[in-house]
Amino acid sequence: MAKLTFLGTCSGTEPFDGMHHTSFIIEVNGNVYWFDAGESCSRNAFLNGVDMLAVKSIFISHPHVDHIGGLFNLILLMRQQIWRQGKELEDGKVRLFSPCKALWEHMKPLIDTADANLFKVMSVENGIISDSVIFENEDIKVSAIHNEHMEIPEDGEWKSYSFLIEVNGRKIVYSGDIKRLSELAPLIGDGCDILICESGHHKVTDIIEYAEKSNAAHLIFNHHGREIIYDRTSAQKLCENATCKAEVAYDGMELGL
């Protein structure tokens, strides 16, 4: 049994009641795989019974604050729970897939020095994100492809990525933040079971149209912009008229996979 849980569904706006910045997890075979880490993501997970010691890998789509604002607290909470429960991670580390060298170079000193008394209970290993399969085990397979949400790099190092997540025979495409919906085409291919698409930079009607043309069986709006924040009801009505299954994610929403 696998399950997807949305921990935060808001884009980088000012705070709104009941909404936190973007983050979701996939639990499969007792293991947890983390995608983006907006503020309060670890708190929301912990208070909803997620086993923080089961987190195997963390995947960051791009280094904007609404996607990494909760990252340091996530790592701290994992270390706290190892220390408090007197347990150890299976291999003593968690893998953090960061989308650019600069992000890792800035994060590593803080990760290594903050709460130094807890540092030795768990290390953080950097994983590289590129246009390829970046992680695969018996639970899950994660592939990445760059997009132009952030500036086109002069040095050839892309800083923003979308992901294809394959679990339990299902194909899940996660947009991250994108400049154009068409950037998702290489991941969707002939279709996908679930398309998790950000709505902070694109119109709801345009996303639905793209999902229908791309043979996405199930469209889930995430990373909500003001169109959905201010009028969720109208957005959901548009979803009801879509030819594919479509819905607006909310914090705490769960989906069996």
QUIUR-V259310 format. One record per residue. N is the residue number from 1. PSI is psi as a letter, one per 30 degrees, with the letter a starting at -180 (* if undefined). Layout:
BEGIN
N,PSI ; N,PSI
END
This chain:
BEGIN
1,k ; 2,l ; 3,k ; 4,k ; 5,k ; 6,k ; 7,f ; 8,k ; 9,g ; 10,k ; 11,a ; 12,h ; 13,a ; 14,l ; 15,k ; 16,k ; 17,k ; 18,g ; 19,k ; 20,l ; 21,l ; 22,k ; 23,k ; 24,l ; 25,l ; 26,k ; 27,k ; 28,k ; 29,h ; 30,g ; 31,l ; 32,k ; 33,k ; 34,k ; 35,j ; 36,l ; 37,i ; 38,l ; 39,k ; 40,g ; 41,e ; 42,e ; 43,e ; 44,e ; 45,e ; 46,e ; 47,f ; 48,g ; 49,g ; 50,k ; 51,j ; 52,f ; 53,f ; 54,f ; 55,k ; 56,e ; 57,l ; 58,k ; 59,k ; 60,k ; 61,e ; 62,l ; 63,h ; 64,k ; 65,e ; 66,f ; 67,f ; 68,g ; 69,f ; 70,g ; 71,e ; 72,e ; 73,e ; 74,e ; 75,e ; 76,e ; 77,e ; 78,e ; 79,e ; 80,e ; 81,e ; 82,e ; 83,e ; 84,e ; 85,f ; 86,h ; 87,l ; 88,k ; 89,l ; 90,e ; 91,g ; 92,g ; 93,l ; 94,k ; 95,k ; 96,j ; 97,j ; 98,k ; 99,f ; 100,l ; 101,e ; 102,e ; 103,e ; 104,e ; 105,e ; 106,e ; 107,e ; 108,e ; 109,e ; 110,e ; 111,e ; 112,f ; 113,f ; 114,k ; 115,h ; 116,f ; 117,f ; 118,f ; 119,e ; 120,f ; 121,f ; 122,k ; 123,l ; 124,k ; 125,k ; 126,k ; 127,k ; 128,k ; 129,k ; 130,l ; 131,i ; 132,a ; 133,k ; 134,f ; 135,k ; 136,k ; 137,a ; 138,f ; 139,e ; 140,l ; 141,k ; 142,k ; 143,l ; 144,l ; 145,k ; 146,l ; 147,l ; 148,g ; 149,e ; 150,l ; 151,k ; 152,k ; 153,k ; 154,f ; 155,g ; 156,g ; 157,j ; 158,k ; 159,f ; 160,k ; 161,l ; 162,l ; 163,k ; 164,k ; 165,k ; 166,j ; 167,k ; 168,h ; 169,g ; 170,k ; 171,j ; 172,k ; 173,k ; 174,k ; 175,f ; 176,b ; 177,k ; 178,l ; 179,e ; 180,k ; 181,e ; 182,f ; 183,f ; 184,f ; 185,e ; 186,f ; 187,e ; 188,e ; 189,b ; 190,f ; 191,l ; 192,l ; 193,e ; 194,k ; 195,j ; 196,j ; 197,k ; 198,k ; 199,g ; 200,f ; 201,g ; 202,l ; 203,k ; 204,e ; 205,e ; 206,e ; 207,e ; 208,e ; 209,e ; 210,e ; 211,e ; 212,e ; 213,f ; 214,g ; 215,h ; 216,k ; 217,e ; 218,j ; 219,k ; 220,j ; 221,k ; 222,l ; 223,h ; 224,k ; 225,a ; 226,f ; 227,e ; 228,e ; 229,e ; 230,f ; 231,i ; 232,e ; 233,e ; 234,e ; 235,e ; 236,e ; 237,e ; 238,e ; 239,e ; 240,f ; 241,f ; 242,l ; 243,f ; 244,l ; 245,k ; 246,k ; 247,l ; 248,j ; 249,l ; 250,l ; 251,k ; 252,f ; 253,k ; 254,k ; 255,k ; 256,k ; 257,*
END
